[in-house]
Amino acid sequence: MGLYLAAAVMASALLAAGLVVMKSRSAALPVASGSATAHAIWTWLRDPRWIGGVGIQLLGYLVYVGALSGAPISIVAVMMQGGIAMFVVFAVVILGERASAREWIGIGAIIAAMVLLSGSLWTGAPRDSMSAWSLLWLCALLLGMGLSPQVSRRLRSNGTAAAILSGVAFGLGGLFTKAMTMDFAAHQSLALGVRIISTPYSYLATAANLSGLVLLQNSFHAARGIVALPISSAISNLVPIAGGLLAFGESLPADPIAAALRIASFGLTIAAGALLAGAQSKPDATVTAAAVST
């Protein structure tokens, strides 16, 4: 188990580093929206630095798949929380981003929520099982919740709506990836290539993660990464925990203290997200100018 959890920490660091590179190009690249989506994405793909960030992300994702193959998805999700703190440090030191007192409180609350959550998961007893129908209904519910902020003009304009939806997409990608690894394990007699193309979860995981990537990049255009990424990451890691309980047979903690920690972590994450959503999270002018000039 320890090796797989160490892999989750490594994956978290790689994903954070890749996002910093991608964020550094947000002001110089167009937004993927409406009829201009295909043209914008094509422009992103021709940007060497942005592609380099995606490459680091891909390496992190491959390590993440390895971690999921040997550890419960809910516990791996907790280990991945280190990526939020790493990205915040990178954004401040490398990108020169700054946050208001209100935003620092929100960022700190999200990180604190993940620490509380980590204290509640080790007492659960995961089972190696999956309910496809439960996963389907959960996905429909989460997509509805993720799309609901799109009706708010303010949340669209400050990048929060895109950050929330990207978190849902990445979280669903995690659930589909876990389902994919379980499907692989159930058909070990088949060649790896056959298993990849024969399971629907590989296509669903790819679609969900690519959608999350585009949405997060769009969020970076309207918001500082120091604000957008914690919102996206917190949601993307809460989704697998909910999925672990509802679709993968991972049980709630029997210990009342652990249960209280889990409830507190969810409440704190929601409160922190609301705090950050209300912030005027526009990119710093100095950072924007530097990105455009490079």
Secondary structure as UniProt FT lines:
FT   HELIX           2..23
FT   TURN            24..28
FT   HELIX           34..36
FT   HELIX           37..45
FT   HELIX           48..68
FT   TURN            69..70
FT   HELIX           73..79
FT   TURN            80..81
FT   HELIX           82..93
FT   HELIX           101..121
FT   TURN            122..123
FT   HELIX           132..147
FT   HELIX           148..151
FT   HELIX           153..157
FT   TURN            158..159
FT   HELIX           160..186
FT   TURN            187..189
FT   HELIX           192..198
FT   HELIX           200..222
FT   HELIX           225..246
FT   HELIX           256..277
FT   HELIX           285..293
//
